[in-house]
Amino acid sequence: MTATDLELAYDLALANRILVRHGVLDAFGHVSARAASAPDHFLLSRNKAPALVEPADILLHGADGSAGQGERLYLERFLHAEIYRARPDVMAIVHSHSPAVIPFGIVEVDLEPVIHTAGFLAEGVSRFDTRAEFGETDLLIRNSKMGASLAGSLGASSVALMRGHGSVAVGASVQHATYRAIYTEMNARVLSTALALGSVATLSSAEGLAADVTNSGQIERLWAVWGADVRFAEYYDTLSPVAASEGFPAGMPS
């Protein structure tokens, strides 16, 4: 990996822990980034629970989802590979099973933006159902064909709901995709609460777009707060990503 890819590896490890802290990831789910050294490749952890991912776990994956020989890889790496192939603008992807979002993938109620921090949802949330094309499966994205179908359903949206499974959120950076995944979950919780109370006043498309432009300029502030909130940051912030390229520490403090 190049020095820039090593910095991305650091960000990906941090993103995994931030997303766990915010209830978006648990023992499952994953975060990837398009490789700086080879735009048709991407960086993704070896198969590991997100809360335990360290920079040294991040592997360079080929355009077909392949990685180092003998490595145990995430089964659903194909969803990352095919979204990157279909969307040159996407630089990072979060796949999660966040609990407040899943219900919107199994009912006919749209996941519309109701909080300004989720204004990006105003562009529309896509839906993907494995059963429509692949019949009765375990719902996992197990190969390139399924990944390409998901990417096609995502289209130009920033979020796609996966029936009975979870969702994907994409962004222009690791920080951006992490932001979108967290606020998609938060918006889903608020919307569910509001729907139980009565009719809901959602953001208009114009409001959502305007809010998204404003909030996208504040992601560095959020990232600083979120990073400080996990012990991972306290451990690794003593090292710059470039210094860490000499060899990431082997273990985490207990």
Phi, psi and omega per residue, in radians:
M1 nan 2.631 3.027
T2 -1.382 2.990 3.097
A3 -1.038 -0.659 3.122
T4 -1.152 -0.699 3.091
D5 -1.131 -0.622 3.101
L6 -1.153 -0.634 3.048
E7 -1.135 -0.683 3.075
L8 -1.111 -0.665 3.102
A9 -1.067 -0.731 3.072
Y10 -1.048 -0.841 -3.128
D11 -1.101 -0.673 3.139
L12 -1.157 -0.723 3.099
A13 -1.099 -0.728 3.118
L14 -1.152 -0.735 3.130
A15 -1.045 -0.728 3.104
N16 -0.965 -0.800 -3.082
R17 -1.271 -0.634 3.084
I18 -1.098 -0.779 -3.111
L19 -1.167 -0.584 3.030
V20 -1.136 -0.796 -3.132
R21 -1.022 -0.579 -3.108
H22 -1.630 0.147 3.051
G23 1.309 0.265 3.120
V24 -1.513 -0.720 3.030
L25 -1.907 2.726 2.993
D26 -2.303 -2.097 3.052
A27 -1.369 -0.174 -3.098
F28 -2.152 2.965 -3.118
G29 1.728 2.855 -3.087
H30 -2.790 2.802 -3.105
V31 -2.267 2.406 3.131
S32 -2.327 2.920 3.062
A33 -2.463 2.512 3.037
R34 -1.157 2.329 -3.093
A35 -1.197 2.381 3.082
A36 -1.255 -0.553 -3.070
S37 -1.347 -0.411 -3.117
A38 -2.678 1.738 -3.017
P39 -1.026 -0.338 3.096
D40 -1.583 0.050 3.063
H41 -1.911 2.900 3.112
F42 -2.522 2.786 -3.134
L43 -1.826 2.282 -3.104
L44 -2.688 2.533 3.140
S45 -1.121 2.711 2.865
R46 -1.094 2.894 -3.077
N47 -1.107 1.856 -3.027
K48 -2.758 2.581 3.076
A49 -1.062 2.341 -3.049
P50 -0.926 -0.654 -3.099
A51 -1.161 -0.259 -3.082
L52 -1.872 -0.002 -3.075
V53 -1.221 2.294 3.066
E54 -2.055 2.837 3.134
P55 -0.938 -0.621 -3.117
A56 -1.200 -0.245 3.108
D57 -1.438 -0.221 -3.062
I58 -1.348 2.200 -3.088
L59 -2.009 2.589 3.036
L60 -1.439 2.095 3.139
H61 -1.826 2.494 3.086
G62 -1.336 3.030 -3.115
A63 -1.067 -0.398 3.121
D64 -1.640 0.085 3.131
G65 1.576 0.056 -3.137
S66 -1.389 2.743 3.093
A67 -2.581 -2.811 -3.054
G68 -0.990 2.509 3.121
Q69 -1.086 2.398 3.095
G70 1.440 -0.092 3.130
E71 -1.380 2.497 3.030
R72 -1.521 2.005 -3.004
L73 -1.872 2.765 3.033
Y74 -1.113 2.359 -3.140
L75 -1.074 -0.650 -3.044
E76 -1.602 0.423 3.109
R77 -1.067 -0.345 -3.117
F78 -1.180 -0.473 3.112
L79 -1.178 -0.631 3.075
H80 -1.169 -0.848 -3.087
A81 -0.989 -0.785 -3.035
E82 -1.371 -0.528 3.053
I83 -1.189 -0.732 3.081
Y84 -1.085 -0.660 3.141
R85 -1.143 -0.691 -3.060
A86 -1.465 -0.431 -3.017
R87 -2.198 1.557 3.139
P88 -1.050 -0.367 -3.131
D89 -1.380 -0.278 -3.084
V90 -1.447 2.201 -3.137
M91 -1.918 -0.240 3.140
A92 -2.742 2.652 -3.076
I93 -2.411 2.379 2.985
V94 -2.028 2.176 2.982
H95 -1.933 2.141 -3.071
S96 -2.402 2.937 3.034
H97 -2.084 0.742 -3.016
S98 -1.088 2.274 -2.893
P99 -1.122 -0.580 -3.124
A100 -1.331 -0.394 -3.100
V101 -1.444 -0.660 -3.041
I102 -0.911 -0.743 -3.133
P103 -0.981 -0.572 -3.110
F104 -1.259 -0.231 3.066
G105 -1.551 -0.104 -3.093
I106 -2.140 0.060 3.066
V107 -2.187 2.964 -3.115
E108 -1.654 0.440 3.062
V109 -1.715 2.214 -3.112
D110 -1.296 2.527 3.039
L111 -1.491 1.535 -3.108
E112 -1.706 2.704 -3.140
P113 -1.295 2.294 3.081
V114 -2.205 -0.111 3.062
I115 -2.180 2.519 -3.019
H116 -1.121 -0.484 -3.138
T117 -1.256 -0.158 3.054
A118 -1.998 0.522 -3.131
G119 -0.996 -0.466 -3.138
F120 -1.057 -0.371 3.134
L121 -1.241 -0.246 -3.133
A122 -1.157 -0.326 3.117
E123 -1.338 -0.112 3.125
G124 1.882 2.453 3.113
V125 -1.923 2.201 -3.106
S126 -1.432 2.849 3.091
R127 -2.212 2.490 3.128
F128 -2.367 2.333 -3.131
D129 -2.313 1.971 -3.129
T130 -1.017 -0.580 -3.044
R131 -1.132 -0.534 -3.087
A132 -1.064 -0.618 -3.080
E133 -1.985 -0.487 -2.992
F134 -2.028 0.051 3.105
G135 1.316 -2.705 -3.074
E136 -1.518 1.881 -3.109
T137 -2.189 -2.964 3.039
D138 -1.520 0.146 3.079
L139 1.321 -0.049 -3.118
L140 -1.462 2.633 3.140
I141 -1.527 1.593 -2.924
R142 -1.640 -0.146 -3.077
N143 -2.713 3.050 -3.075
S144 -1.134 -0.622 -3.130
K145 -1.108 -0.753 3.112
M146 -1.189 -0.663 3.108
G147 -1.113 -0.700 3.129
A148 -1.164 -0.634 3.109
S149 -1.153 -0.736 3.076
L150 -1.081 -0.779 3.135
A151 -1.068 -0.662 3.101
G152 -1.136 -0.692 3.102
S153 -1.180 -0.664 3.104
L154 -1.042 -0.710 -3.141
G155 0.999 -2.283 -3.139
A156 -1.650 0.088 -3.103
S157 -1.271 2.880 3.075
S158 -1.683 -0.249 -3.118
V159 -2.447 2.415 3.004
A160 -2.227 2.310 3.061
L161 -1.543 2.409 -3.127
M162 -2.013 1.961 -3.015
R163 -0.915 2.217 3.072
G164 1.135 0.252 -2.985
H165 -2.312 -1.057 -3.077
G166 2.900 -2.340 -3.101
S167 -2.807 2.943 2.938
V168 -2.194 2.491 3.026
A169 -2.213 2.356 -3.097
V170 -2.111 2.741 -3.130
G171 -2.758 3.131 -3.080
A172 -1.498 -0.047 3.107
S173 -2.864 2.968 3.070
V174 -1.038 -0.756 -3.126
Q175 -1.107 -0.721 -3.114
H176 -1.142 -0.812 3.123
A177 -1.139 -0.658 3.094
T178 -1.097 -0.787 3.082
Y179 -0.980 -0.850 -3.097
R180 -1.131 -0.685 3.120
A181 -1.117 -0.741 -3.128
I182 -1.166 -0.771 -3.078
Y183 -1.416 -0.319 2.952
T184 -1.156 -0.765 3.092
E185 -1.102 -0.781 -3.127
M186 -1.118 -0.757 3.125
N187 -1.084 -0.701 3.129
A188 -1.083 -0.707 3.114
R189 -1.129 -0.795 -3.134
V190 -1.119 -0.769 -3.124
L191 -1.109 -0.747 3.109
S192 -1.043 -0.741 3.107
T193 -1.114 -0.784 -3.117
A194 -1.121 -0.716 -3.137
L195 -1.086 -0.564 3.113
A196 -1.243 -0.380 -3.109
L197 -1.564 -0.527 -3.109
G198 2.768 -2.727 3.134
S199 -1.184 2.628 -2.989
V200 -2.067 2.340 3.031
A201 -1.650 1.831 -3.117
T202 -1.539 2.909 3.055
L203 -1.269 2.474 3.016
S204 -1.313 2.924 3.095
S205 -1.033 -0.744 -3.133
A206 -1.135 -0.725 3.105
E207 -1.116 -0.761 -3.132
G208 -1.090 -0.770 3.132
L209 -1.096 -0.794 -3.136
A210 -1.104 -0.751 3.130
A211 -1.126 -0.680 -3.124
D212 -1.133 -0.700 3.104
V213 -1.069 -0.777 3.139
T214 -1.134 -0.867 -3.037
N215 -1.217 -0.539 3.132
S216 -1.111 -0.379 3.098
G217 -1.468 -0.018 -3.084
Q218 -1.968 0.151 -3.008
I219 -1.157 -0.583 3.121
E220 -1.066 -0.656 3.104
R221 -1.098 -0.798 3.133
L222 -1.108 -0.760 -3.105
W223 -1.053 -0.698 3.131
A224 -1.096 -0.745 3.141
V225 -1.197 -0.813 -3.122
W226 -1.107 -0.708 3.133
G227 -1.124 -0.659 3.138
A228 -1.220 -0.273 -3.054
D229 -1.538 -0.080 -3.138
V230 -2.100 2.489 -3.084
R231 -1.090 -0.458 3.112
F232 -0.920 -0.787 -3.096
A233 -1.127 -0.702 -3.137
E234 -1.075 -0.585 -3.115
Y235 -1.344 -0.790 -3.000
Y236 -1.590 -0.324 -3.081
D237 -1.188 -0.158 3.032
T238 -1.285 -0.234 3.130
L239 -2.050 2.414 2.967
S240 -1.381 2.686 3.105
P241 -0.968 -0.607 -3.141
V242 -1.226 -0.734 3.089
A243 -1.091 -0.647 -3.135
A244 -1.158 -0.330 -3.132
S245 -1.136 -0.296 3.066
E246 -1.242 -0.182 3.141
G247 2.465 1.855 -3.140
F248 -1.107 2.541 3.076
P249 -0.949 2.537 -3.007
A250 -1.326 -0.488 -3.050
G251 -2.439 2.916 3.104
M252 -1.791 2.587 3.069
P253 -1.202 2.599 -3.126
S254 -1.415 nan nan
